[in-house]
């Protein structure tokens, strides 16, 4: 193994372990058992990279896995996070149930892959639009996968924080559809003091499409659409990189009449601006109004 390969493998392990630490604090009620970080190992695979198993659905053969490989046919290896099962329809059921939140997945079967230079690769290179969509793989040997590939070039940090955030959001969102999961409790919303709290709760459920929210934030480079700040600028890359929140721009009074959210329906915001948006009246012009307020008062501070 060359130096690049050793560095890639080390980053996979570090990123996978960081993801398990985040998941262990957030998987209550999902029926997913997360492995201790010390047990995470990278195993070589025939797609030009490695895989690390990080968890398993209780009482099933459904696994959570993090990959770093050349399957997308790009020159550099790409990170992947998703669910895997052998000779089971569990992945397929999850993919079907999650599709109403995450949009139509890119279907991959045996006819879409080929064996090249000792590696199984896609016949065509992944495009930008392919990276945006979830990936649903169903092979003749009864192997099924449901996950996503990260399009960005990886950072020089030991852990890819952007991918970590996106992976945690994706896993928690999909795991909520598993048969072992318990219903979410909406009684303890973070905005209980406002009179429109029921509408806010419905609004927030739209924003809980973690996969789409993560994609929106990635497209916006994690910059707040209101104040133009990033957490990395305020707190440094080690702590702040890859962190932001997503806000559904559809007015609160219309939130309950729509089922499917699209990435275009979301904007990237910082925590402060997000709270202020939910404190406002839920009108179509709230985003523009708050942006103007920030600009006006920012000038007054100077």
Residue pairs with C-beta under 8 A, 6 or more apart in sequence:
1 9
8 49
8 50
8 68
8 77
9 42
9 50
9 68
10 158
11 68
11 154
11 158
11 159
11 160
12 42
12 49
12 50
12 52
12 66
12 67
12 68
12 79
13 40
13 41
13 42
13 52
14 158
14 159
15 66
15 79
15 159
15 160
15 163
15 164
16 40
16 42
16 52
16 54
16 66
17 37
17 40
18 159
18 161
18 164
19 54
19 66
19 81
19 164
19 167
19 168
19 171
20 34
20 35
20 36
20 37
20 40
20 54
20 55
21 37
22 164
22 168
23 32
23 34
23 54
23 55
23 64
23 168
23 171
23 172
24 34
26 168
26 172
27 34
27 55
27 172
27 175
29 181
29 182
29 184
30 172
30 175
30 176
30 178
30 180
30 181
31 57
31 58
31 175
31 178
31 179
31 180
31 181
31 182
32 55
32 56
32 57
32 58
32 64
32 171
32 175
32 178
32 180
33 55
33 56
33 57
33 58
34 54
34 55
34 64
35 53
35 54
35 55
35 56
40 52
40 53
40 54
41 52
42 50
42 51
42 52
42 68
43 50
43 51
43 52
44 50
45 51
45 67
45 69
46 118
46 119
46 120
47 67
47 69
47 70
47 71
47 119
47 120
47 121
48 69
48 70
48 71
48 77
48 119
48 121
49 67
49 68
49 69
49 70
49 71
49 77
50 67
50 68
50 69
51 65
51 66
51 67
51 69
52 65
52 66
52 67
53 63
53 64
53 65
54 64
54 65
54 66
55 63
55 64
56 62
56 63
56 64
57 63
57 90
57 175
57 178
57 180
58 180
59 180
60 85
60 88
60 90
60 180
61 85
61 86
61 87
61 88
61 90
62 83
62 84
62 85
62 88
62 90
62 91
62 94
62 178
63 83
63 84
63 85
64 81
64 82
64 83
64 84
64 171
65 80
65 81
65 82
65 83
65 84
65 147
66 79
66 80
66 81
66 167
67 79
67 80
67 81
67 82
68 77
68 78
68 79
68 80
69 77
69 78
69 80
70 77
70 78
70 119
70 121
71 78
71 80
71 120
71 121
71 122
71 149
72 78
72 122
72 125
72 126
72 130
72 149
73 121
73 122
73 124
73 125
73 126
74 125
74 126
76 153
76 154
78 126
78 149
78 150
78 151
79 149
79 150
79 154
79 160
79 163
79 167
80 135
80 147
80 148
80 149
80 150
81 147
81 148
81 150
81 163
81 166
81 167
81 170
81 171
82 135
82 145
82 146
82 147
82 148
82 170
83 90
83 91
83 94
83 145
83 146
83 147
83 171
83 174
84 91
84 143
84 144
84 145
85 91
85 143
85 144
86 142
86 143
87 142
88 142
88 144
89 144
90 144
90 178
91 144
91 145
91 146
92 136
92 138
92 144
92 146
93 177
94 146
94 174
94 177
94 178
95 105
95 134
95 136
95 144
95 146
97 177
98 134
98 146
98 173
98 174
98 177
99 105
99 134
100 259
100 260
101 173
101 209
101 211
101 212
101 260
101 261
102 134
102 173
102 209
102 211
102 212
103 133
103 134
103 212
103 260
103 262
103 263
104 133
105 133
105 134
105 135
105 136
105 146
106 130
106 133
106 134
106 135
106 136
107 136
107 138
108 122
108 135
108 136
108 137
108 138
109 137
109 138
109 139
109 140
110 139
110 140
112 122
112 123
113 120
113 121
113 122
113 123
114 120
114 121
114 122
114 123
126 149
126 151
128 151
130 149
131 148
131 149
131 150
131 151
132 215
132 263
133 148
134 146
134 147
134 148
134 170
134 211
135 145
135 146
135 147
135 148
135 149
136 144
136 145
136 146
137 143
137 144
137 145
137 146
138 144
146 174
147 170
148 166
148 170
148 211
150 160
150 162
150 163
150 166
151 218
152 162
152 163
152 218
154 160
154 163
155 161
155 162
155 237
155 241
157 237
157 238
157 241
160 242
161 237
161 241
161 242
161 243
162 218
162 222
162 241
162 242
163 242
164 242
165 214
165 217
165 242
165 243
166 211
166 214
166 215
166 218
166 242
168 210
169 210
169 211
169 213
169 214
170 210
170 211
170 214
172 210
173 208
173 209
173 210
173 211
174 211
175 181
176 184
186 201
186 205
189 197
189 200
189 201
189 204
190 204
191 197
191 200
191 201
191 204
191 275
191 278
191 279
194 200
194 278
194 279
196 252
196 282
199 252
199 253
199 255
199 256
199 282
200 252
200 278
202 252
202 255
202 256
203 248
203 250
203 252
203 255
203 278
203 282
206 248
206 250
206 255
206 258
206 261
206 265
207 213
207 246
207 247
207 248
207 266
209 261
212 246
212 261
212 262
212 263
212 266
213 245
213 246
213 266
214 246
215 263
216 246
216 263
216 266
216 267
216 268
217 244
217 245
217 246
217 268
219 263
220 244
220 267
220 268
221 230
222 230
222 231
222 232
222 241
222 242
222 243
222 244
222 268
223 229
223 230
223 244
223 268
224 230
224 244
224 268
224 269
224 270
224 273
225 267
225 268
225 269
225 273
225 287
225 291
226 269
226 270
226 273
226 276
226 277
226 287
226 290
226 291
226 294
227 270
227 272
227 273
227 291
227 294
227 298
229 270
230 240
230 244
231 239
231 240
231 241
231 243
231 244
231 270
232 240
232 241
232 242
232 243
233 240
234 240
244 268
244 269
244 270
245 268
245 269
245 270
245 271
245 274
246 266
246 267
246 268
246 269
247 266
247 267
247 268
247 269
247 274
247 277
247 287
248 255
248 261
248 265
248 266
249 265
249 266
249 267
249 287
250 258
250 265
251 282
251 283
251 284
251 286
252 282
253 282
267 287
269 277
273 290
273 294
276 290
277 286
277 287
277 290
280 286
280 289
280 290
283 289
